[in-house]
Amino acid sequence: MTGTSNYVTCLNREIHFMEWGAGNPETVVMWHGLARTGRDFDDIARELAGRYRVLCPDTIGRGLSQWSPEPDKEYGLEFYIRLAHDFVDRLGVGSMRWVGTSMGGAIGMVAAAGPLKQRITHLVLNDIGPTLAEPAVARIRTYAGAPARFATMTELETYFRTVYQPFGSLSADQWRRLTETSYRRTEDGMVTPHYDPQITRQFIEHPGDYDLWPFYEAISAPTLCLRGEHSDLLLPEVAEAMTRRWPRCRLEVIAGCGHAPALNTREQIGLVRHFLEN
């Protein structure tokens, strides 16, 4: 099954999204990580589209979505959550299952505790918890805040294979697709990652964005936490505490991955599918 590329205006900003399984009565919203795009979910979305309508947006400032003219204000969880709320409203989504990787999981966490609490029926948190390991945040800020530039797409792919090595096992075709859906060309003809470098202003302008225990403990939806075995962002003790502080949270550790599992293997897709169906 093939997804379709679409655009919708939310909060006066144009948002790009992929839609899979249009017309299916049940909806899954899949939201990507800080410096990624909705195309990261192509593999799992294709598999889920036999049953669900799957919506995979690019957050403002990423992919094919509009960059914010007010980055200090709009690149932060409060705006992202309002954007997500408007997004599902405009697409006529009532109840939904939410799958969020990293930042997308944080958006889902807060939404499931607040504005979308009565509408999110299942919550998947892919390598994200209510508190983050600071060294990992610093690592991500370092490469995301000053994106590298290259003369060729081959060089850019080599770079992506290095910085995203923790995603786990990707085939040559998957690395090529990640590269070709994650670049933009600069005015001087170089190629660089797709996103607005200002997205990392979030950590300066909204330093408390990822202190989320109060929101996490207000979630009522059953929750699946996926932790990459070697993740430096979601530490083992935090993941374990999540299962104690919210008994309806199930923890699964994904072998051979760091931050964050790509949700591209039969095993990973199967874990998510089984959870969403029950």
N, C-alpha and C positions, 0 to 999 in steps of 0.2 A: 504494500500500500504506500502511496506517495502523499506526502504532506503538501499543503498549499501555503504560499506566502501571502500575508495580508497586512493591512495597516488600519489602525483605529486611533482616533484622537481622544486622549484621556487627560483631564486637567489642563487642557490647552496645549498638550504636547503630543506629537505624533509618535505612536508606538508600533513597532513591527512585531508580528508574531507568526509562528507556524501553527497551522491547524491540521490535525490528523483525525480521521474517523468522523468527519462532519456528519451530523444527523443522528449520531448515537445519543441515547437519552441520558447517559451518565457522563459526567465530566471529570477529567483529571487536569489540574493546573500544575505545570512543571516550571519551576523558577530557578534560574542558574546562579552561579557564584559571582563574586565581585567583579572580576575582569573577563567574564565569559559571556556567552550568548545562548539563546534558546536552542540553537542548532546542536548544542552538546547533547541534547536528548533525542536526536534523530533515531538512534537504534532502539531505545526502549519505547519511544512514542510509536514507532512502526509496529512493534509487537503488541502494544496495548490497544492500538486503534481498531482491532477487531471487535472490541467490546465498548470502548470509551471514546468520547470526544476528547482529544488531548490538545491542550493549548499551551504553547511554549513561547512566551514573550521575551523580547530583548528589553531589559531595563533601560530607562532613559540614560543616554550617554554611552550605550553599548550597541554593537551590531549595526543594524539598519535603523534603529530608533534615533529620534532627534537628540542632539546634545542640548543640555540645559543652558539657557542664557543666564541663569542664576545658580551657578554651581554650589556656592557656599550654603545656599538655602535648600536646594532640591536634591543634592547628592547626600542623602541621609535616610535612615529607616523611617522616620515620620512621613516623609514625602513618598517614599517607596510604597508604604502601606496604603496611603491614600490613593496612590496610583493603581495599586493592585485592586483595591475596592472598586474604583471607577472602571477598571478594565473588565472585571467579571460582571459588573452591572451592565455595561454597554454591550457585552456579548450575550446577555440574557442568561447568565449562569445562576442557578438557584443554589442547590447543594453541590458540593465538590469534594474531591479528594485532592490533597496538596502534596506534591513532591518537591522538596527544596534542597538544592546543593549549597552548602556554605551560606553565603549571604541570602540566597533564596530560601533556605531553611529558617534563618532568623526572621525574614519577612513573614513566613508562614507561622512561626512561633507566636509572634506578636498578634498577627491577624486572628489566629485560632484562639487567642486569649481575650480578644477584644472585638473589633468590628465585624469579623466573620465567624465568631464563635459558634453561632447557631447554623452555620452553613458549611463549615469544614468538618466532614465526617471521619476522615482518616488523614493522618499527618505523618509524612516521611521526612526525617531530618538526616540528610546525607552529609555526614562528617561536620556537624555543627552542634554546639551545645550552648547552654545559657551563660557560659563564660569561656573566654578564649585564652590560649597560651600566648603571652606577649612576644616571645621570640619568633613565633610563627607569624604573628601579625606584622612584626618588623620585616621579616623576610618577604612577605607578600607586598608590603608597601614599597620595598626597595625596587622590585622589578616592575610593579604596576605603576608606580609614580613617575618613573623615568623610562618609558617604553623604548626598547632598542629599535634601531632603524637599519635596514639592509638594502642592498642593491637588487637582490634577487629573491624570488619566492623560495628557492631551494635553501638559501641561507636562513630565511625566516622559519621554514619548517624545522631545520636543525635546531634553531633556538627554542622553538616550541617543544620539541622532543626533550630538550634539557630542562626547561623550567616546569614543564608539566609531566615529567617522568613519574612523579608520585601518583598520577591518575591510574597507573597500573598498565595492564597489557592492552595496547592498541595495535591493530594491524597496520600495514603500510597504507592501505586504502583509508583507514580511519585517521591516521596522522595527516594524510593529504587533505581529506575533507575538513579536518579541524583547521588546518592552515588556510584553506581557500574560503572558509566561512568566518575567519577571524583576522582579516587584514584590511588595511586601507592604504591607499597610495598618497604620499605627501606631495606638496606642490613642486618639490624638486625631483619627483619621480622615484623616491625611495619607497620601500614598503615597511609597514610598522603595524603593531597590533591595532585592532579595530576601534578601541575605546578612547574616550576623552580622558587624557591624563589627570584631569581635575577630579575624577571620581575618588581619588585617595584623600581629597580634602575632607571627606567624611570623618576621618580619624582625628582631624584637627578641629573642625567646626562642631562635631557631634561626638565627643570622646566617650560618652556614656552609652552609645548605641548598642553595644554588645554586652551590657550588664543586664541579663535577661531572666534571672531566676524568678522575680515576681511574676513575669508573664508566663514563664514555663509552668509554674505551679498553679496557674489559673486555667490551663488547658483542660478541656474535658474530652476531647477526641482521643481515641486510641492512637498510640504513637509508635512508630518504628524508627529507631536510631541506628544508622549504619555508620560504623567507625572503621576507617582504614587502619589496618594492622599497624602501620608505621606512621600514623598521622601525628604531626607535631602541633596541630591546631586544636583538636579535640583530644585531650589527654585521657588516659584510661580511668583515672580516678573521677574525672568529671562525668564521663559516660556511665560509670557505675553508679554515681550519685543520682543521675537522672532516673535510673530504674528504681531507686529507693524513694525519691521524692515525688515520683509520679508512677505508681504501681502499674498503670496501663501502658507504660513504655517498655517495649521489648528491644533489647540490644543485640545486634549482630555485628561481629567483627569480620571484615573483608580481608582475607589473606592477600599478601602481595601488593597492597596499595598503601599509599600515604594519604595526603590531602589533595583531592578527594576522589573516591572511587568513581570511575567514569560511567557506571551503570550501563555498560556495553556488553557484558558477558551473559551467557545463558544463566549462570548461577545468580548473578546480581539481579537480572531482570526477573528471574523466577521468585526471588525473595520479595521483591516489591509487588509483583503481580499477586502472589498468594496473600500478602497482607491487605492489599486493596480490595480483594474479593471477599474478605471475611470480616 
